[in-house]
Amino acid sequence: MKQPGTRHKARRRAVDLLFEAEAKKVSPAQLVSERRLYVRDDESVGTIHDYTATVIEGLAGDLPQIDAVVSSHLRGWTLERLPAVDRAILRLATWELFNATDVDPIVIVDEAVELAKELSTDDSPAFVNGVLARIAELAPQVRAAPAAGSAIDDAPAERERNDGV
């Protein structure tokens, strides 16, 4: 059996923290911050990998948008009715699909399915795969949007330079 890589472990920790934060009704970013403080005095808390923190902090900032995307791609379910672990996996993977430009969307979906196999019900991997496959279709446009926005922002300056020639 293949050993899980560092990113897989970071994602799994992120799912655990998202699940815990929801159960405690606290911000996941706050939970990461607290854990980073606790680990200084108690190593049993475990360090927070930088990728885990990046994902959690990014997701915490985008949670309403991520939830809207996930909700709009559910068929026959509402976000609130999903098992909490599935909700955490879908949120994590959706954030990564839109923001982790260094990771292929196929890898993100595969990782989410693996997490569902490890952490959730027998039906969850297929469900997670189906939802994320639909969301992944949006990823190229969402990933390209910041670059397009900066190109649009640069257009007046470019026109000005060209007009002055």
C-alpha positions in Angstrom: 0.0 0.0 0.0 1.3 3.5 -0.9 2.3 5.7 2.0 0.4 9.0 2.2 2.4 12.1 1.2 2.9 15.3 3.1 0.1 17.1 1.3 -2.3 14.2 2.0 -1.5 14.4 5.7 -1.9 18.1 5.6 -5.3 17.8 3.9 -6.4 15.1 6.4 -5.4 17.4 9.3 -7.3 20.3 7.6 -10.4 18.1 7.4 -10.0 17.2 11.1 -9.7 20.8 12.0 -12.7 21.9 9.9 -14.7 19.2 11.5 -13.6 20.2 15.0 -14.2 23.9 14.4 -17.7 23.2 13.1 -18.5 21.0 16.1 -17.1 23.7 18.5 -18.7 26.5 16.5 -15.4 28.4 16.2 -13.5 29.8 13.3 -11.2 27.2 11.7 -8.5 29.9 11.4 -8.9 30.6 15.1 -8.5 26.9 15.9 -5.2 26.8 13.8 -3.9 29.8 15.5 -4.6 28.3 18.9 -3.0 25.0 18.0 0.1 26.8 16.9 0.3 28.4 20.3 -0.4 25.2 22.2 2.3 23.2 20.4 5.0 25.4 21.9 4.2 24.1 25.4 2.7 20.7 24.5 4.2 18.8 21.5 1.4 16.2 21.8 -0.9 18.8 20.2 1.0 18.3 16.9 2.4 20.9 14.6 0.3 22.4 11.9 1.8 21.9 8.5 2.1 25.2 6.5 -0.2 23.8 3.8 -2.8 22.9 6.4 -2.7 26.5 7.7 -2.8 28.0 4.2 -5.9 26.0 3.3 -7.7 26.6 6.5 -7.0 30.3 6.5 -8.0 30.7 2.8 -11.1 28.6 3.3 -12.1 30.6 6.4 -11.9 33.8 4.4 -13.9 32.3 1.5 -16.4 30.1 3.4 -19.6 31.8 2.3 -18.6 31.6 -1.4 -17.3 28.0 -1.0 -20.6 27.0 0.7 -22.6 28.6 -2.1 -20.6 26.8 -4.8 -20.9 23.4 -3.0 -24.6 24.0 -2.3 -25.3 24.8 -5.9 -23.7 21.5 -7.1 -25.5 19.2 -4.7 -28.3 17.1 -6.1 -31.0 16.0 -3.7 -29.1 17.2 -0.7 -28.6 20.5 1.2 -25.2 21.4 2.7 -26.7 21.2 6.2 -27.9 17.6 5.7 -24.5 16.3 4.7 -22.4 14.4 7.2 -20.1 16.9 8.8 -17.0 15.1 7.5 -18.3 15.1 3.9 -19.0 18.8 4.3 -15.4 19.4 5.5 -14.0 17.4 2.6 -16.1 19.2 0.0 -15.2 22.6 1.4 -11.5 21.8 1.4 -11.4 20.4 -2.1 -13.5 23.2 -3.5 -11.2 25.8 -2.0 -8.2 23.9 -3.5 -9.8 23.5 -6.9 -10.2 27.3 -7.1 -7.0 28.4 -5.3 -4.3 25.7 -5.4 -3.0 26.5 -8.8 0.1 24.3 -8.3 -2.1 21.2 -8.0 -3.9 19.6 -10.9 -7.7 19.5 -10.3 -7.7 15.7 -10.9 -5.3 15.2 -8.1 -7.5 17.4 -5.8 -10.6 15.3 -6.6 -8.7 12.0 -6.1 -7.3 13.2 -2.8 -10.8 14.2 -1.6 -12.2 10.8 -2.6 -9.3 9.1 -0.7 -10.2 11.2 2.4 -13.8 10.2 2.1 -12.8 6.5 1.9 -10.7 7.0 5.1 -13.0 9.1 7.1 -16.6 8.7 6.0 -19.3 6.3 5.0 -19.2 3.7 2.2 -21.3 5.9 0.0 -19.3 9.1 0.5 -16.4 8.5 -1.9 -18.8 8.2 -4.9 -20.9 11.2 -3.7 -17.8 13.4 -3.1 -16.4 12.4 -6.5 -19.7 13.3 -8.3 -20.1 16.7 -6.6 -16.4 17.6 -7.1 -16.4 16.5 -10.7 -19.1 19.1 -11.4 -17.3 21.8 -9.4 -14.0 21.0 -11.1 -15.5 22.1 -14.4 -15.5 25.6 -13.0 -11.9 25.5 -11.8 -10.2 26.7 -14.9 -12.4 29.8 -15.2 -12.1 30.6 -11.5 -8.3 30.1 -11.5 -8.0 32.3 -14.6 -10.1 35.1 -13.1 -7.3 36.8 -11.0 -5.0 36.9 -14.1 -7.8 38.3 -16.3 -8.6 40.9 -13.6 -5.0 42.1 -13.5 -4.9 42.2 -17.3 -8.0 44.3 -17.3 -6.5 46.6 -14.6 -3.3 47.0 -16.7 -5.2 47.8 -19.9 -5.7 51.6 -19.2 -2.0 52.0 -18.4 -1.0 50.0 -21.5 -3.3 52.2 -23.7 -1.8 55.3 -22.1 1.7 54.1 -22.9 0.7 53.3 -26.5 -1.1 56.7 -26.9 2.0 58.5 -25.8 4.2 56.8 -28.5 
